[in-house]
Amino acid sequence: MEMNMAKMMQSVETIGSGPRSWREEAEMLLSLLDCVILNREAVYASSEFTTGTRFYDLCRKYNVKTAEDLKRRLADEYLNRLLTPNKDEGIRFARKLRGLGNSTVLTPNPFHADPLNQRRNWSQSEYLDFWKLVISKKCHAVYFNDGWQFSNGCTFEYLAGLTAGVQLFDYCGEPLKLGVAIEMIATAIEGLEKDGFSVPRLREVLAGLSSFSP
């Protein structure tokens, strides 16, 4: 079963009125997940969305270095050129994991915390913290799509999975061990910084992973 979090959020938006805190909304969504996922029965499909290989390729193509500059450069095409293709790829990856025999696959890319466009969207850190909670409470494994090491979100989710003690796999279903993950992220950072990109989020995750290394 592939879970579409956007539809779940729409149902939450119809309950009650007035502003809610992020914690209240997160707990409400987790309780909704309790209705369909008992304990830690799901696997999590981690795939790039706002950053990653497609993002950096577009930045190189248009000679920009930040997400803000890319948004200004692409304007109305930002959604079609970056977010929609990444969302579609995340869904394809989730379906691939279903084909490997995983009955319940959580894919975060379709989730939108403000589906009615009421300007109550979550911040990027709130999105990440929510999925960290989901990984720790509802998942027994996390699978990482190809190119995950270039994504702020995916690398954060690797650290979240490691902290939660879940199984971690690459896109082929092979164990993604800590030493390999550290090397992949470090190599990604080296290449991106050589191209003039600032990657503090990747460096922050790398430091967190290094603290687990013996």
N, C-alpha and C positions, 0 to 999 in steps of 0.2 A: 504494500500500500504506500503510494507516494503522497505525502502530505503537502497541500498547498496552503501556506500560512496566510496568504493574502485573504483567502476566503474565510479563514478562521477569524482574522482580525475584523473583517466586515461584520461578522456576527457579534463580536465583542462591542463594536461601536454602537450597536443598537440597544445595548443594555444600559439603562440609567441615563443620566444627563449630568452636565457639568464637567469641569476638568478633573482628570485623575493624575496622580503622580506616576512616574515611570515604574516604580516598584509595584504599585497597584495594578497597572496594566500588565506588567510582566507576570505577576502572580496569577492574574486572571487567565492569561494565555496558557500558563503552565497547568492550571487546573483543567482547562479545556483539553490539553494534551492527555491529562490523566484519564479522560473518557475513552481514549482510543489506544493509548500506549501504557501498558502496565509495567511498572518498574523500569528497567533499562533494556527494553526489547528492540529498540530501533538502532539503525546505523545512520551515520551522518555523512552526507555528500558535500565535501568542502571543495568549492570551485571559485575561481576569481570572479570579481564583480566590479567594484569601483576602481581597483588597481590590479595590476598583473601584466601579463605579456601584451595583451591587446592595448591596454592603456599606454604602456611605454612605447609600443610601436606607433601609436597615433601621435604621441608627444614628439617622437623623432620625426615623423612625417611632416608635422606642422611647426617644427622647430620651437616647441615650448617645453617647459620643465616642471610645471605644477598642474594640479587638477583644476585650479581656478582659471589658469591661462587656457587650458584645453577647453573648458566649458565656454569661455568667451570666444575662442577661435571657432569652435564647432557650432555654437549657438543652438538653434533648434535641432541640429543634427546630432547633438551629444547623446541623446537617448538612443537614436537609431544606430549610431556608429559604435557605441561602447556598451551601454547598459543592456539593451535588448539582445544583442548577440551573446553577451556573457550570461544573461538569464537563460537563454535558449540552450547554451552549452551546459550550464549547470543542470538543467532538466534532463538533457541527454545523458549526462553522467549518472544522474540518479536512476534513470531507466536501465542503464548498463548494470548498475549495482543490483537492481531487481533481477536482472537476467542471470546474475551470479548466485541467485537463491535467497537474497535478503527480502523478506516479506514486507518490512516496514522501513522505508528510506525517507529521511528528512532532508529536504533540499532548501536551503535558506534564501536562494536568489529571488524567488517570486514574492517574498514577504515584503509588504509595504505597510508601515505603521500608520500611514495617513491615507487610506484608500479613497476617502471622500474629499481629499484635498482641502482640509479645513485648517491647514497650517499648524498642525499639531504633530508633525513628524518627529521621530526620535533622532537624536544625534548619532553620529557614527559610533561613538563609544557606547551609547546605550544599545544600539543594535548588537555590537560585539559582546557586551555583557549579558544580553539576553541569550544569545546562542551559547555562551559559556555555561549559563545555567542549564540550558537544554541538554548540552553534551554531558554535563555532570549528573543530571537527574534522569535522563531518558535514553541515553545511548550506551551501547556496550562496545562500539567501534566507530572510528572515523576513517573515511577513505579520502585521499587527496588526489584531485585531478592533476593532469599533466601541467607543469608550469606553476604549481602551487607556491614555490619558493619565492616568486616575484610579487606575491599578493600580500598586502598588509593583513587582510582578513583571514586568509588561509593559514598564514604563519601564526597568527594569534590563536587560531583554532587548533593548530598542532600543540602549542603550549597549553591551551585549555585541556585538550585531551590527555596530554602527558600528566598534567596536574591531577586530573580526575582519575587517572589510572586505567583508562580504556585502551583497547587495542588500536594501533595506528597502522594503516596500510596505504600503499601507493595506488595509482590508478589501475595497475595490473593485478592488484590483490596481494602483492607481496608485502611483508612487514616493512614498515618505514622506521628503521631504528634511529635512536637519538643521534649517534655519531654521524650517520649519513645525512640526517636532516640538518644538523649544524653545518656540515660541509656544504650542502646545497645552498643554504641561505647565505652563508659567508661568500660563496662564489657569486651568487646573485648580487649581493651588496657591492662586491668589488667591481663587477661589470657595470652596474648602474651608476655608481659614483664616478667611475672612469668616464662615463658619458655625460657627467655633469648633473646628475640627479641627486637630490637630498633625500635620504631614506631613513629618517629617525625611527619610524615605527618598526622597520625591519631590524634595525640595530637594537632596539629595545627588546624585541622578541629574542634575538640572538643572545643577548645578555641573560635573559631569563632562562633560556635553554642551557646555556653554559653552566648555570648554577646547579643543574642536575647532573652534569658530566662529572665523573669521578676524577 
